[in-house]
Amino acid sequence: MQQSLFDMLGSEYDYLKTKESDDWNWTFNDYPKEKNGLKVFSCFACGGGSTMGYKLAGYDVIGDIEIDKRMNDIYLTNHHPKHNFVMDIRDFNNLPNEQIPKELFELDILDGSPPCTTFSMAGKREKTWGKKKKFREGQKEQTLDDLSFVFIDTVNKLRPKFVVMENVEGLMKGNAWKYVQNIYKHFNNIGYSVNHWLLKGEYMGVPQRRHRVFFVATRLDIDLKKLDLSFNYAPITFEKVKSVDGCPEVTETLKELIKYAKFGDRNLENACYKTRGKSSFFNYSFVYDNQVCPTITAHCNNIRWDNKCHLSKQDIISISTFPQDFNFLSENVDNVAYVCGMSVPPVMIKRVAEKIKVLLQNVEVKDG
């Protein structure tokens, strides 16, 4: 095995060394037998990507909030939460404190992944900000771009030691940067210090180019050392995780376009331009064996270059670092893609949770 220059450095340079990882391939039996004593509550729980990440790091995830009943059924089936709230987080915030279990006011971490459709670079972005609409997230008419601030209201209600809030990379771009500034302001106004990181799944042992913005906030009375969220895992290419069969065929329209695609094309946009004279089909990304898979979205239009078919159900599960025995309640590949695409990859959260765990286990609360 070839030795890297960084392998010859001292332990203080460990963060520079590339780490190999295969924990994308796991089952529920791989949860640690002993918990670390730290409690988490998950908001916008979805399929439980965050929940599974914390559990893999040894945390006790004691409950969740999820607005979508169908998604909540999947969550209940796989995670068996002690406290489950099927409701809009706005309604949760309006509950009298007496109706909320006491241990939710004693949390180590409050976790939340506010739905991010309106900030996605692939969507209409600014055109949907501030407007009520029936989004798929929850199947009810609501605004999504203010949910980060609604979540911060939840933080203020429960007052956890630590807060982890993640969102799409698009939150860092264009006019959305104003939202980041307001997020800082809202956290500061309720007595929390906050920092944010743009984390990339391909450097965290996730076989997917999943880029997410993580905000980590700390209650001001907590004496905490600086958090290091640098990661240097070796990229996992598609050939290491791909399935042998079970890949759904593409439509006849896509088959015709693929004929005009060249090896190395990022997606079908160039083929569409050649045949139709316009740019379209850019959401249909190619997945190459020797590269890390592009982001898995809720619609998952990705096309395998090797067999010119869509990703299989097994491909999507492995790329998303979901457990191999996860129960999706429906094995339809579109359903699997939706659950995985809407959830943060468990291994991504596991990495963050492991870094935070070291700090929380030595935390001190300041007097006054």
Number of C-alpha atoms within 10 A of each C-alpha: 3 4 7 10 9 14 13 11 12 8 11 7 11 14 15 16 18 16 15 13 15 13 13 23 17 16 13 16 9 12 17 13 9 9 14 14 11 16 21 24 25 23 25 27 26 31 30 29 27 29 30 26 26 30 23 24 22 22 26 20 26 19 20 27 21 25 21 19 14 14 20 23 16 20 23 15 14 18 19 13 17 10 14 17 16 17 16 17 21 13 11 17 17 10 11 8 14 7 8 13 10 11 11 21 16 14 20 22 28 26 26 26 24 24 24 20 21 23 25 15 14 11 12 12 19 14 9 16 16 13 13 13 14 13 15 11 20 19 13 14 13 17 17 23 23 14 19 23 16 16 22 19 18 20 25 18 16 19 23 23 22 23 25 22 19 25 23 22 19 22 21 17 13 12 13 17 13 12 16 17 10 13 17 17 14 18 21 16 11 16 15 23 17 20 11 16 14 16 20 20 27 23 21 27 24 29 31 27 20 25 18 20 18 21 19 21 24 22 22 17 14 17 15 16 11 8 13 11 16 16 20 17 19 17 21 26 20 22 16 14 21 19 16 9 12 14 19 14 15 16 10 9 8 18 13 14 19 20 10 14 19 13 8 10 15 17 21 23 19 22 24 21 15 13 11 11 10 12 13 15 17 16 16 18 22 27 25 20 16 11 16 23 29 20 18 25 18 16 18 22 20 22 25 20 19 11 11 19 20 23 29 22 20 20 21 26 26 24 28 30 27 27 20 14 12 16 14 19 14 10 10 10 20 16 16 23 24 17 22 29 21 22 24 30 28 24 27 27 25 23 20 23 22 16 16 20 19 12 15 18 12 10 14 12 12 10 6 4
